[in-house]
Amino acid sequence: MDYKLGNICHIEIPAGDLGKSKEFYGTLFNWTFQPMNETYEFFNDGVNGGALDTDARPSRDGAILVLYCEDIDAKLGEIEKAGGKTVKGKTQIPGHGAHYAYFEDPAGNRMGLYAPAK
């Protein structure tokens, strides 16, 4: 990888229950995983990577990772069925026509969704 100053090179997400977090992100967003040990597992979303960490504490107040999707309403429905919770429903981004939403994953992390204008 050819990183430059300020590039994000790794993301760590507090996992709570590692199995639940892997199932949630693997099923809903097609992430793949590679274990490092019983509390830390690397993920790859096809472009970026990071890790799920059961030793870290989930947060609703920290930085928010925003995940791309095609249909926010459909993805929020899937998230609810998979044990997540909608925090803010589909909202238009003024002047862009695109939309965003916020959800909590099963561990309690606040995350975002983004869908481009159609």
C-alpha positions in Angstrom: 0.0 0.0 0.0 1.3 3.5 -0.8 0.0 5.6 2.1 0.3 9.3 2.2 0.2 11.6 5.3 -3.4 11.6 6.6 -4.6 8.5 4.8 -6.7 6.2 6.8 -4.8 2.9 6.9 -6.7 0.8 9.4 -10.0 1.0 11.2 -10.8 -0.8 14.4 -14.5 -1.4 15.4 -15.4 -2.5 18.9 -17.1 -5.8 18.5 -18.7 -6.9 21.7 -19.6 -10.4 20.6 -17.1 -11.3 17.8 -19.4 -13.9 16.2 -22.4 -11.6 16.1 -20.4 -8.7 14.7 -18.9 -10.9 12.0 -22.3 -12.3 11.0 -23.8 -8.8 11.0 -21.2 -7.1 8.8 -20.5 -10.2 6.7 -24.1 -10.8 5.9 -25.2 -7.2 5.4 -22.1 -5.7 3.8 -20.3 -8.7 2.3 -17.2 -8.2 4.5 -14.7 -11.1 4.7 -12.7 -11.9 7.9 -9.3 -13.3 8.9 -8.7 -14.2 12.6 -5.7 -12.9 14.4 -6.7 -14.3 17.8 -9.9 -14.9 19.9 -10.5 -11.2 20.5 -9.3 -9.5 17.3 -10.3 -10.4 13.7 -9.3 -8.5 10.5 -12.0 -7.5 8.1 -11.9 -6.5 4.4 -14.8 -4.7 2.7 -13.3 -5.2 -0.8 -11.5 -1.8 -0.7 -10.6 -1.0 2.9 -9.7 -3.0 5.9 -9.5 -3.0 9.6 -10.5 -5.2 12.5 -13.2 -6.1 14.9 -11.9 -5.9 18.5 -13.7 -7.4 21.5 -11.4 -5.6 23.9 -12.5 -2.2 22.8 -15.7 -0.6 24.1 -18.5 0.3 21.7 -19.5 3.9 21.4 -22.5 5.9 20.2 -20.6 9.2 20.6 -17.3 8.7 18.7 -16.3 8.8 15.1 -18.9 7.5 12.7 -18.0 5.1 9.8 -20.4 5.7 6.9 -21.0 2.6 4.7 -22.1 2.8 1.1 -25.3 1.1 0.0 -27.7 1.4 -2.9 -31.0 1.5 -1.0 -31.0 2.9 2.5 -34.6 1.9 3.4 -34.0 -1.7 2.4 -30.6 -1.8 4.2 -32.1 -0.3 7.4 -34.8 -3.1 7.2 -32.0 -5.7 6.9 -30.1 -4.1 9.8 -33.1 -4.2 12.1 -33.7 -7.9 11.3 -30.0 -8.7 12.0 -30.1 -7.2 15.5 -29.2 -3.6 14.7 -31.3 -0.5 15.4 -32.1 2.6 13.2 -31.0 5.8 15.0 -31.9 8.2 12.2 -33.9 7.2 9.1 -33.2 8.1 5.5 -32.4 11.8 5.2 -31.6 13.8 2.1 -28.3 15.6 2.0 -29.2 19.2 1.0 -28.0 20.2 -2.4 -26.7 16.7 -3.3 -29.8 14.6 -3.8 -27.9 11.8 -2.0 -29.2 10.3 1.3 -27.7 9.2 4.6 -29.0 7.4 7.7 -27.6 6.3 11.1 -27.8 2.9 12.8 -26.4 1.1 15.8 -24.8 -2.3 15.2 -25.4 -5.2 17.6 -22.4 -4.1 19.8 -23.9 -0.6 20.2 -21.6 1.3 17.8 -23.2 4.2 15.9 -22.6 3.8 12.1 -23.9 5.6 9.0 -25.2 4.6 5.6 -24.8 6.6 2.4 -26.7 6.2 -0.9 -26.1 8.3 -4.0 -28.8 10.2 -5.8 -30.7 8.1 -8.3 
